[in-house]
């Protein structure tokens, strides 16, 4: 645990709900083994015209993060509330770019998992050969690697590459998902990460031994898994179940 005091009485109920959801997402990332010590990033925009957002404190492991320990910063990377923690500048570069450009991108999740990195380095990217990959494939954008993301000039190129899509393979780097809520962004990155993991395993059989789905099936899966129903499944089904899971394991993220 981080040991920080609860700030629930210092923020609005809406911000506290977002803090709780984002802290839960960090704990889930750690639970699924998607964390990278302290070096990956999740964020959510705080309601209001200021374009403030919450991001992880740089000095905490993901299983230590609580609703109160999240750092609130502006689009210039400056803390807008007292905090003993620092912020990862690479996290600021990537997340501020997306939050500023996409009003619908309330939550942004960026990971460096071995499977996500492996697929990001494959010439063909994600192959639509499994159901999970077909769910994600149509929504994926690509961004070329430019080095560790500390150059603010990269923001405009990253946003241009993302366009209106909700998933991204950051080439030679990792994965990214956005959504109108933490719940939706998390479910999107969950499917992307599962698809990448399956792809790495199935390629062990050799590309020539893989069985492609029948023509048109990938388009059918795209239609079946897109739109408001997909967001509802995240918000009303998967996310409440995931919160219950965390509460059984350790409800400390709510502090």
C-alpha positions as CSV (number, residue, x, y, z in Angstrom):
1,X,0.0,0.0,0.0
2,X,1.1,3.6,-0.7
3,X,0.3,4.8,2.8
4,X,-1.3,8.0,1.6
5,X,-4.2,9.6,3.3
6,X,-7.6,9.5,1.6
7,X,-8.6,12.6,-0.3
8,X,-12.2,11.6,-0.9
9,X,-13.5,14.6,1.0
10,X,-11.3,16.9,-1.1
11,X,-12.6,16.1,-4.6
12,X,-16.0,15.9,-6.3
13,X,-18.0,12.6,-6.2
14,X,-17.5,12.3,-10.0
15,X,-13.7,12.7,-9.6
16,X,-13.7,10.2,-6.8
17,X,-15.5,7.6,-8.9
18,X,-13.0,8.1,-11.7
19,X,-10.1,7.8,-9.2
20,X,-11.6,4.6,-7.9
21,X,-12.0,3.1,-11.4
22,X,-8.5,4.1,-12.5
23,X,-6.9,2.7,-9.4
24,X,-8.9,-0.5,-10.0
25,X,-7.5,-0.6,-13.6
26,X,-4.0,-0.3,-12.2
27,X,-4.6,-3.2,-9.8
28,X,-6.0,-5.3,-12.6
29,X,-3.1,-4.6,-14.9
30,X,-0.8,-5.8,-12.1
31,X,-3.1,-8.8,-11.4
32,X,-2.9,-9.9,-15.1
33,X,0.9,-9.4,-15.2
34,X,0.7,-6.6,-17.7
35,X,2.7,-4.1,-15.6
36,X,6.3,-3.2,-16.3
37,X,7.6,-2.2,-12.8
38,X,6.5,1.5,-12.6
39,X,7.0,2.3,-16.3
40,X,3.7,2.0,-18.1
41,X,0.8,4.4,-17.9
42,X,-3.0,4.7,-17.5
43,X,-4.9,7.9,-17.3
44,X,-8.4,9.3,-17.2
45,X,-9.7,12.9,-17.8
46,X,-11.3,14.7,-14.9
47,X,-14.7,16.4,-15.7
48,X,-14.5,20.1,-16.5
49,X,-13.1,22.4,-19.1
50,X,-9.6,22.5,-17.8
51,X,-8.5,19.2,-19.5
52,X,-7.0,17.9,-16.2
53,X,-6.4,14.3,-16.0
54,X,-5.3,11.6,-13.5
55,X,-2.2,9.6,-14.1
56,X,-0.1,7.2,-12.0
57,X,2.5,8.3,-9.5
58,X,5.9,7.3,-11.0
59,X,7.3,5.8,-7.8
60,X,4.5,3.3,-7.0
61,X,4.1,-0.2,-8.2
62,X,0.7,-0.8,-9.8
63,X,-0.5,-3.0,-7.0
64,X,0.2,-0.1,-4.6
65,X,-1.8,2.5,-6.4
66,X,-4.9,3.9,-4.7
67,X,-7.6,6.3,-5.6
68,X,-6.0,9.0,-3.4
69,X,-2.4,8.5,-4.7
70,X,-3.2,9.2,-8.3
71,X,-1.7,12.5,-9.5
72,X,-3.8,15.2,-11.2
73,X,-2.0,17.2,-13.8
74,X,-2.8,19.6,-16.6
75,X,-1.9,19.3,-20.3
76,X,1.5,20.8,-19.7
77,X,2.4,18.1,-17.2
78,X,2.1,20.3,-14.1
79,X,0.5,19.0,-10.9
80,X,-2.7,20.9,-10.1
81,X,-3.0,19.5,-6.6
82,X,-0.4,18.9,-3.9
83,X,1.3,15.5,-4.3
84,X,4.5,13.9,-3.0
85,X,4.8,12.0,-6.2
86,X,6.5,12.6,-9.6
87,X,5.1,11.9,-13.0
88,X,6.7,9.9,-15.8
89,X,7.3,12.4,-18.7
90,X,6.8,9.7,-21.3
91,X,3.4,9.0,-19.9
92,X,2.6,12.7,-20.1
93,X,3.6,12.9,-23.7
94,X,1.5,10.0,-24.9
95,X,-1.6,10.6,-22.8
96,X,-1.8,14.3,-23.1
97,X,-1.7,14.0,-26.8
98,X,-4.7,11.7,-26.9
99,X,-6.7,13.5,-24.2
100,X,-6.3,16.9,-26.0
101,X,-7.2,15.6,-29.4
102,X,-10.0,13.2,-28.7
103,X,-13.0,14.4,-26.6
104,X,-14.2,10.8,-26.6
105,X,-10.9,9.5,-25.2
106,X,-11.8,9.9,-21.5
107,X,-9.5,7.0,-20.6
108,X,-6.2,6.0,-22.1
109,X,-4.3,2.8,-21.3
110,X,-0.7,2.1,-22.5
111,X,1.1,-1.1,-21.9
112,X,4.5,-2.7,-22.6
113,X,3.6,-6.4,-22.3
114,X,5.9,-9.0,-23.9
115,X,3.1,-10.2,-26.2
116,X,2.0,-6.7,-27.1
117,X,5.6,-5.7,-27.9
118,X,6.2,-8.8,-29.9
119,X,3.1,-8.2,-32.1
120,X,4.0,-4.5,-32.4
121,X,7.3,-5.6,-33.9
122,X,5.8,-8.0,-36.4
123,X,5.6,-6.7,-40.0
124,X,1.9,-7.7,-40.4
125,X,0.8,-6.5,-37.0
126,X,-2.2,-8.3,-35.5
127,X,-3.5,-11.1,-37.7
128,X,-7.3,-11.6,-37.7
129,X,-7.0,-15.3,-37.2
130,X,-8.7,-15.7,-33.8
131,X,-12.0,-14.5,-32.6
132,X,-10.4,-12.1,-30.1
133,X,-8.1,-10.7,-32.8
134,X,-11.1,-10.2,-35.1
135,X,-12.8,-8.2,-32.3
136,X,-9.8,-5.8,-32.1
137,X,-8.4,-5.9,-35.6
138,X,-10.7,-3.4,-37.4
139,X,-10.0,-0.8,-34.7
140,X,-6.2,-0.8,-34.7
141,X,-4.0,2.1,-35.8
142,X,-0.2,2.0,-36.0
143,X,2.5,4.5,-34.9
144,X,6.1,4.2,-35.8
145,X,8.7,4.1,-33.0
146,X,10.5,7.4,-32.4
147,X,12.4,6.5,-29.3
148,X,11.3,6.9,-25.7
149,X,8.3,9.3,-25.8
150,X,9.7,12.4,-24.2
151,X,9.6,14.6,-27.3
152,X,6.4,16.8,-27.3
153,X,6.6,17.1,-31.1
154,X,5.7,13.5,-31.3
155,X,2.2,14.2,-30.0
156,X,0.8,15.5,-33.2
157,X,2.1,12.5,-35.2
158,X,0.7,10.1,-32.7
159,X,-2.7,11.7,-32.7
160,X,-2.7,11.8,-36.5
161,X,-1.9,8.1,-36.7
162,X,-4.6,7.2,-34.1
163,X,-7.3,9.1,-36.0
164,X,-10.7,7.9,-34.9
165,X,-9.6,4.4,-34.0
166,X,-9.6,3.2,-30.4
167,X,-6.6,0.8,-30.4
168,X,-3.0,1.3,-31.4
169,X,0.1,-0.8,-31.9
170,X,3.0,1.5,-31.1
171,X,5.6,-0.1,-33.3
172,X,8.5,-1.8,-31.4
173,X,7.0,-0.5,-28.2
174,X,3.6,-1.8,-27.0
175,X,-0.2,-1.3,-27.1
176,X,-2.6,1.5,-26.4
177,X,-6.4,1.7,-25.9
178,X,-8.8,4.6,-25.5
179,X,-12.4,4.7,-24.4
180,X,-15.2,6.9,-23.1
181,X,-14.6,5.4,-19.7
182,X,-12.0,3.3,-17.8
183,X,-14.3,0.3,-18.1
184,X,-14.5,0.5,-21.9
185,X,-10.8,1.2,-22.4
186,X,-9.9,-1.7,-20.1
187,X,-12.0,-4.2,-22.0
188,X,-10.6,-3.0,-25.3
189,X,-7.0,-3.4,-24.1
190,X,-7.9,-6.8,-22.6
191,X,-9.1,-8.1,-25.9
192,X,-6.1,-6.7,-27.7
193,X,-3.6,-8.1,-25.2
194,X,-5.3,-11.6,-25.3
195,X,-5.2,-11.5,-29.1
196,X,-1.5,-10.6,-29.1
197,X,-0.8,-13.4,-26.6
198,X,-2.7,-15.9,-28.8
199,X,-0.8,-14.8,-31.9
200,X,2.6,-15.3,-30.4
201,X,1.6,-18.8,-29.3
202,X,0.0,-19.8,-32.6
203,X,3.0,-18.6,-34.7
204,X,5.1,-21.2,-32.9
205,X,3.3,-23.6,-35.3
206,X,4.6,-21.7,-38.3
207,X,2.7,-19.3,-40.5
208,X,2.1,-22.0,-43.1
209,X,0.3,-24.2,-40.6
210,X,-2.3,-21.6,-39.5
211,X,-6.0,-22.0,-40.6
212,X,-7.5,-18.7,-41.8
213,X,-11.3,-18.1,-41.1
214,X,-13.7,-18.3,-44.0
215,X,-14.0,-15.2,-46.2
216,X,-16.3,-12.5,-44.6
217,X,-16.2,-13.9,-41.1
218,X,-13.9,-11.1,-39.8
219,X,-16.4,-8.5,-41.0
220,X,-19.2,-10.3,-39.3
221,X,-17.3,-10.4,-36.0
222,X,-16.6,-6.6,-36.4
223,X,-20.3,-5.9,-36.8
224,X,-21.2,-8.2,-33.8
225,X,-18.6,-6.7,-31.5
226,X,-18.9,-3.0,-32.3
227,X,-21.2,-0.1,-31.2
228,X,-23.2,0.7,-28.0
229,X,-23.7,-3.0,-27.1
230,X,-20.0,-3.5,-26.7
231,X,-19.7,-0.5,-24.5
232,X,-22.6,-1.7,-22.4
233,X,-21.0,-5.1,-22.0
234,X,-18.0,-3.3,-20.6
235,X,-19.8,-0.9,-18.3
236,X,-22.6,-3.1,-17.0
237,X,-21.2,-6.6,-17.1
238,X,-17.4,-7.0,-17.2
239,X,-16.4,-3.9,-15.1
240,X,-18.7,-4.5,-12.1
241,X,-17.5,-8.1,-12.1
242,X,-13.9,-7.0,-12.2
243,X,-14.5,-4.6,-9.3
244,X,-16.0,-7.4,-7.3
245,X,-13.0,-9.6,-8.0
246,X,-10.7,-6.8,-6.7
247,X,-12.8,-6.3,-3.6
248,X,-12.4,-10.0,-2.8
249,X,-8.6,-9.9,-3.3
250,X,-7.8,-6.5,-1.7
251,X,-10.3,-3.5,-1.6
252,X,-7.4,-1.2,-0.7
253,X,-7.5,0.4,-4.2
254,X,-10.6,2.3,-3.0
255,X,-8.6,4.3,-0.3
